[in-house]
Structure formats: C-alpha cells, structure tokens
Amino acid sequence: MIAAVKAETQEAMEQSLAGLELLEESLAKLSKGRGFVGGDAMAYLDIALGCYLGWMKACETVIGHRFLDEEKTPLLVGWAERFCSHEAVKDWMPETDELLELAKVLQPKRKVSTAN
C-alpha cells in the first residue's frame, strides 16, 4: 500500500511539473517579455493563476519540493514574484502558515466526503 501511495505521489509530481513547464512556455508566448500574462498590467488570467500561488507554497512546505524553479521555470518565478508584490494583491495573499492551518481543518472533511 505504501509503495502504491509513493508511486501515485511521484506520478502526481511529474504531472504537476510537466504542467508548469507548459505554463512556462505559454507565459513566454503570451507575455512577449512583459511582466504579466497579457502584457505590462495584471489582468484576469494573472489573477486566475495567481490564486493558486498561496496553496503552491503551502504544498511546497509540506512535501519539501519547490514547484517553481529558477532553472526550469524562470519566467513563472519572476511572474509569481511580481504578482505577489503587486499593490492590488500583496495585502491579500494568505500566509503559508494560515493555509497550512486551514488545510488541517479541511482534510478531515475531505476524507469524510470521499468516503461517501
């Protein structure tokens, strides 16, 4: 059973990293070297993607692996830094510790809903 969980975890990690590499390529094409997905200003797609950054950081803390990597996804790393420090966002991004506490509350509820 443990081996199966490890295999599933490894597969999920590989799929996540492949998805991030696709996002990196898409960001390069769409941003055309500018700071955000659509250009110089933050737009809807930036906000939609940026909503995942807090949870990504929380997951990184739990699993001990970075998703956004300077070598593999340098454009996403820069974008994430610009997004999180943007005036419209910086005061609203949840702290990693807060999300980890929320995950502790939500996890038992998730186990119950998947069991039914």
Sequence and secondary structure as in RCSB ss.txt:
>XXXX:A:sequence
MIAAVKAETQEAMEQSLAGLELLEESLAKLSKGRGFVGGDAMAYLDIALGCYLGWMKACETVIGHRFLDEEKTPL
LVGWAERFCSHEAVKDWMPETDELLELAKVLQPKRKVSTAN
>XXXX:A:secstr
 HHHHHHHHHHHHHHHHHHHHHHHHHHHHHHTTSSBTTBSS  HHHHHHHTTHHHHHHHHHHHT  SS TTT HH
HHHHHHHHHHSTTTTTTS  HHHHHHHHHHHHHHHHHHHH 
